[in-house]
Amino acid sequence: MDALAAAIAARGRMALILGLAIGLGLPRLAETMRPAIWPLVITLLFLSILRIGPDALRLPRRSLVPIAGLTLTLQVACPLAAFGIFAALGLQGAIWAQALVLILAAAPITGAAPITALAGGVPDLALRQTVFGTLVLPLTALPVLALIPAFGTVVQIAGAAAMLLLAIGCAAAAALVLRRTGWVQPTPTSLTRIDALTAVVMGLVVVGLMSAAADAIRDTPGHFVLIMALVFAVNFGLQATACLLWPDATEKTAVAVAAGNRNAALFLGVLPAGFSPELLLVIGCYQVPMYLTPFILPWIRNRTTVH
């Protein structure tokens, strides 16, 4: 069993590619997986915190101000700016535009640190940014949710934020209890098992997320191509902007990964019913540039670095 876990953990990215292929190739299976996306995403959050442990959650005091500033920039300023642009163009009512605003309001993905390492960067900042951004997400999301009509009244928006807080809190608490009580210890064997389980769960999440993409390819291929082009532009545009503007060369990669790669699936459990299908399409398409980041970001970084 441990040998199987090691093999799966070593081929984690293949699980994501397999999930993409299965989701697009077997749309009925992907449709069946759709209701499981939210609990699987919370499971991923639990596994991520279980792996990094309580020490990683203790952010150095000297880093709190810059991390908080970057969080406000990424999770509040960016989505509000995007909404302003869409509003100026008269597009704020389009579901795809609201979906992009929601994606920009999300915290960095739980895999931001390993993606940063794969892209040739230092993963520490990416890990800290993911932890802090996820913990404060219910608060930073409030002004963004208020701009999206589908979320309804102030009470409904507060309820969505409270549900996010409860889900994140329960996942974090369960993981920390297992680590602090010694039920799960950070041994190489345990970490390998967690990595293998994470790869499997991520693959299942991708299968579900690609259900709407499979439908779009079949029914509205032109719309699918437009959405795919848009998410590529948003994701890598944010990464290029971070590489251009961030002053510390050693942190550029981590900031770029955090800026472009967001865990929008955390919102799926609090979305109004009528909002999910189009959002799933945008999020499903958004997976593709995220998985290509380790290969493309080094090229972006080299092209945006002034020699």
C-alpha positions as CSV (number, residue, x, y, z in Angstrom):
1,M,0.0,0.0,0.0
2,D,2.8,2.4,0.8
3,A,4.5,1.7,-2.5
4,L,1.2,2.5,-4.3
5,A,0.9,5.7,-2.2
6,A,4.5,6.7,-3.2
7,A,3.8,6.1,-6.8
8,I,0.6,8.1,-6.8
9,A,2.2,11.0,-4.8
10,A,5.2,11.1,-7.3
11,R,2.7,11.4,-10.2
12,G,0.4,13.9,-8.7
13,R,0.2,16.1,-11.8
14,M,-0.8,13.0,-13.8
15,A,-3.9,12.7,-11.6
16,L,-4.9,16.2,-12.6
17,I,-4.4,15.6,-16.3
18,L,-6.3,12.3,-16.0
19,G,-9.1,14.2,-14.2
20,L,-9.3,16.7,-17.1
21,A,-9.4,13.9,-19.7
22,I,-12.0,11.9,-17.8
23,G,-14.2,15.0,-17.1
24,L,-14.1,15.9,-20.8
25,G,-14.3,12.4,-22.2
26,L,-17.0,11.0,-19.9
27,P,-19.5,13.9,-19.4
28,R,-22.1,11.7,-17.7
29,L,-19.6,10.7,-15.0
30,A,-18.5,14.3,-14.7
31,E,-22.1,15.4,-14.2
32,T,-22.5,12.7,-11.5
33,M,-19.5,14.1,-9.7
34,R,-20.7,17.7,-9.7
35,P,-22.6,17.6,-6.3
36,A,-19.4,16.1,-4.7
37,I,-17.2,19.1,-5.7
38,W,-17.9,21.2,-2.5
39,P,-17.2,18.4,0.0
40,L,-14.1,17.3,-2.0
41,V,-12.8,20.8,-2.0
42,I,-13.2,21.0,1.8
43,T,-11.5,17.7,2.0
44,L,-8.6,19.1,0.1
45,L,-8.3,22.0,2.5
46,F,-8.3,19.6,5.4
47,L,-5.6,17.5,3.8
48,S,-3.5,20.6,3.0
49,I,-3.6,21.8,6.7
50,L,-3.0,18.2,7.9
51,R,0.1,18.1,5.8
52,I,1.6,21.5,6.7
53,G,0.7,21.2,10.4
54,P,0.3,23.9,13.1
55,D,3.8,25.4,12.8
56,A,3.1,26.6,9.2
57,L,-0.1,28.4,10.5
58,R,2.0,30.5,12.9
59,L,2.8,33.5,10.7
60,P,5.9,35.6,11.7
61,R,4.8,38.9,13.1
62,R,7.1,40.8,10.8
63,S,5.4,39.2,7.8
64,L,1.8,39.9,8.8
65,V,1.6,43.4,7.4
66,P,3.0,42.6,3.9
67,I,0.9,39.4,3.7
68,A,-2.2,41.2,4.8
69,G,-1.5,44.0,2.2
70,L,-1.0,41.4,-0.5
71,T,-4.2,39.6,0.5
72,L,-6.2,42.8,0.4
73,T,-4.7,43.6,-3.0
74,L,-5.4,40.2,-4.5
75,Q,-8.7,39.3,-2.8
76,V,-10.4,42.7,-2.6
77,A,-8.8,45.3,-4.9
78,C,-8.4,42.9,-7.9
79,P,-12.0,41.7,-8.0
80,L,-13.4,45.2,-7.3
81,A,-11.3,46.6,-10.1
82,A,-12.5,43.8,-12.4
83,F,-16.1,44.5,-11.5
84,G,-15.5,48.2,-12.2
85,I,-14.2,47.4,-15.6
86,F,-17.1,45.1,-16.4
87,A,-19.5,47.7,-15.2
88,A,-18.0,50.4,-17.4
89,L,-18.4,48.1,-20.3
90,G,-22.0,47.2,-19.3
91,L,-21.1,43.6,-18.7
92,Q,-21.5,43.4,-14.9
93,G,-24.7,41.4,-15.4
94,A,-23.1,38.6,-17.4
95,I,-22.7,35.4,-15.4
96,W,-19.2,34.8,-16.9
97,A,-18.1,38.2,-15.7
98,Q,-19.5,37.7,-12.2
99,A,-17.7,34.3,-12.2
100,L,-14.4,35.9,-13.0
101,V,-14.9,38.5,-10.3
102,L,-15.7,35.7,-7.8
103,I,-12.5,33.8,-8.9
104,L,-10.4,36.9,-8.3
105,A,-12.0,37.2,-4.8
106,A,-10.8,33.7,-3.9
107,A,-7.6,32.8,-1.9
108,P,-4.6,31.2,-3.6
109,I,-5.1,27.5,-4.3
110,T,-3.8,25.0,-1.7
111,G,-1.2,23.8,-4.2
112,A,0.4,27.3,-4.6
113,A,3.5,26.3,-2.6
114,P,4.4,23.2,-4.7
115,I,3.5,25.0,-7.9
116,T,5.9,27.8,-6.9
117,A,8.6,25.2,-6.3
118,L,8.0,23.5,-9.6
119,A,8.2,26.9,-11.3
120,G,11.7,27.5,-9.8
121,G,10.6,29.8,-6.9
122,V,10.8,29.8,-3.1
123,P,7.5,28.3,-1.8
124,D,7.5,29.8,1.7
125,L,5.7,33.0,0.8
126,A,3.2,31.1,-1.3
127,L,2.4,28.9,1.6
128,R,1.9,31.8,4.0
129,Q,-0.2,33.7,1.5
130,T,-2.4,30.6,1.0
131,V,-2.9,30.1,4.7
132,F,-3.7,33.7,5.5
133,G,-5.8,34.3,2.5
134,T,-7.9,31.3,3.2
135,L,-8.4,32.1,6.8
136,V,-9.6,35.6,6.1
137,L,-11.6,34.7,3.0
138,P,-15.0,35.0,4.7
139,L,-14.2,38.6,5.5
140,T,-12.5,39.7,2.3
141,A,-15.3,38.1,0.2
142,L,-18.0,40.2,1.8
143,P,-17.6,43.4,-0.4
144,V,-17.3,41.3,-3.5
145,L,-20.4,39.1,-2.8
146,A,-22.4,42.3,-2.2
147,L,-21.7,43.4,-5.8
148,I,-23.1,40.1,-7.3
149,P,-26.9,40.3,-7.5
150,A,-27.3,36.5,-7.4
151,F,-26.2,36.4,-3.8
152,G,-29.3,38.4,-2.8
153,T,-29.8,40.4,0.4
154,V,-27.4,41.4,3.1
155,V,-28.7,38.6,5.3
156,Q,-28.1,36.1,2.5
157,I,-24.6,37.4,1.9
158,A,-23.8,37.2,5.6
159,G,-25.1,33.7,5.6
160,A,-22.8,32.7,2.7
161,A,-19.8,34.2,4.5
162,A,-20.8,32.4,7.7
163,M,-21.0,29.1,5.8
164,L,-17.6,29.7,4.4
165,L,-16.2,30.5,7.8
166,L,-17.8,27.3,9.3
167,A,-16.4,25.1,6.5
168,I,-12.9,26.5,6.6
169,G,-12.9,26.5,10.4
170,C,-14.1,22.9,10.7
171,A,-11.5,21.6,8.2
172,A,-8.7,23.5,9.9
173,A,-9.8,22.4,13.4
174,A,-10.1,18.7,12.4
175,A,-6.7,18.7,10.8
176,L,-5.0,20.5,13.7
177,V,-6.6,18.1,16.3
178,L,-5.2,15.1,14.4
179,R,-1.7,16.7,14.3
180,R,-1.7,17.9,17.9
181,T,-2.9,14.7,19.4
182,G,-0.4,12.7,17.5
183,W,-2.9,10.7,15.5
184,V,-1.1,11.9,12.4
185,Q,2.6,12.6,12.7
186,P,4.8,14.3,10.0
187,T,6.8,11.2,9.1
188,P,7.9,10.7,5.5
189,T,5.4,7.8,5.3
190,S,2.5,9.8,6.6
191,L,3.3,12.8,4.3
192,T,3.5,10.5,1.3
193,R,0.1,9.0,2.1
194,I,-1.4,12.5,2.5
195,D,0.2,13.5,-0.8
196,A,-1.3,10.5,-2.6
197,L,-4.7,11.0,-1.1
198,T,-4.5,14.7,-2.1
199,A,-3.7,13.8,-5.7
200,V,-6.6,11.4,-5.9
201,V,-9.1,13.9,-4.4
202,M,-7.8,16.7,-6.7
203,G,-8.3,14.4,-9.7
204,L,-11.9,13.8,-8.6
205,V,-12.5,17.5,-8.1
206,V,-11.3,18.2,-11.6
207,V,-13.6,15.5,-13.0
208,G,-16.6,17.3,-11.5
209,L,-15.4,20.8,-12.5
210,M,-15.1,19.7,-16.1
211,S,-18.7,18.7,-16.4
212,A,-19.8,22.1,-17.5
213,A,-16.8,22.4,-19.9
214,A,-17.8,19.1,-21.5
215,D,-21.3,20.4,-22.1
216,A,-20.0,23.6,-23.5
217,I,-17.7,21.9,-25.9
218,R,-20.6,19.8,-27.2
219,D,-23.3,22.5,-27.2
220,T,-21.6,25.9,-27.6
221,P,-18.0,25.3,-28.7
222,G,-17.6,29.0,-29.7
223,H,-18.5,30.1,-26.2
224,F,-16.1,27.5,-24.7
225,V,-13.2,28.8,-26.8
226,L,-14.0,32.4,-25.7
227,I,-14.1,31.5,-22.0
228,M,-10.9,29.5,-22.3
229,A,-9.1,32.4,-24.0
230,L,-10.4,34.8,-21.3
231,V,-9.3,32.7,-18.4
232,F,-5.8,32.2,-20.0
233,A,-5.6,36.0,-20.4
234,V,-6.7,36.7,-16.8
235,N,-4.5,34.0,-15.1
236,F,-1.3,34.7,-17.0
237,G,-2.0,38.4,-17.2
238,L,-2.0,38.5,-13.4
239,Q,1.2,36.5,-13.2
240,A,2.9,38.7,-15.7
241,T,1.8,41.8,-13.8
242,A,3.1,40.4,-10.5
243,C,6.4,39.6,-12.1
244,L,6.7,43.1,-13.5
245,L,5.6,45.0,-10.3
246,W,6.9,42.9,-7.4
247,P,10.2,44.4,-6.3
248,D,11.8,41.4,-4.6
249,A,13.2,39.0,-7.3
250,T,13.2,36.1,-4.9
251,E,9.5,36.4,-4.2
252,K,8.3,37.2,-7.7
253,T,7.4,33.5,-8.5
254,A,5.4,33.0,-5.3
255,V,3.5,36.2,-5.7
256,A,2.8,35.4,-9.4
257,V,1.4,32.0,-8.5
258,A,-0.7,33.4,-5.7
259,A,-2.0,36.1,-8.0
260,G,-3.0,33.9,-10.9
261,N,-4.1,30.7,-9.2
262,R,-7.2,31.0,-7.0
263,N,-9.2,28.4,-5.1
264,A,-12.6,29.6,-6.4
265,A,-14.1,26.2,-5.8
266,L,-14.4,27.1,-2.1
267,F,-17.4,29.3,-3.1
268,L,-19.3,26.5,-4.7
269,G,-21.0,25.5,-1.5
270,V,-22.5,28.9,-0.9
271,L,-23.6,29.8,-4.4
272,P,-27.3,30.3,-5.3
273,A,-28.5,27.3,-7.3
274,G,-29.0,29.2,-10.6
275,F,-25.4,30.6,-10.5
276,S,-23.5,27.4,-10.5
277,P,-23.5,26.0,-14.1
278,E,-21.9,29.0,-15.8
279,L,-19.5,29.4,-12.9
280,L,-18.5,25.7,-13.2
281,L,-17.7,26.4,-16.9
282,V,-15.4,29.3,-16.0
283,I,-13.8,27.5,-13.1
284,G,-13.4,24.3,-15.2
285,C,-11.6,26.2,-17.9
286,Y,-9.6,28.1,-15.3
287,Q,-8.0,24.7,-14.2
288,V,-6.1,24.5,-17.5
289,P,-3.8,27.6,-17.1
290,M,-3.3,26.7,-13.4
291,Y,-1.9,23.3,-14.3
292,L,0.3,24.9,-17.0
293,T,1.7,27.5,-14.6
294,P,4.8,25.5,-13.7
295,F,5.8,25.4,-17.4
296,I,4.8,28.9,-18.5
297,L,5.5,31.0,-15.5
298,P,9.4,30.6,-15.8
299,W,9.1,31.9,-19.4
300,I,6.9,34.9,-18.2
301,R,9.3,35.6,-15.4
302,N,12.3,35.6,-17.8
303,R,10.6,37.9,-20.3
304,T,9.5,40.4,-17.6
305,T,12.8,40.6,-15.8
306,V,14.9,43.7,-16.6
307,H,18.5,42.7,-17.1
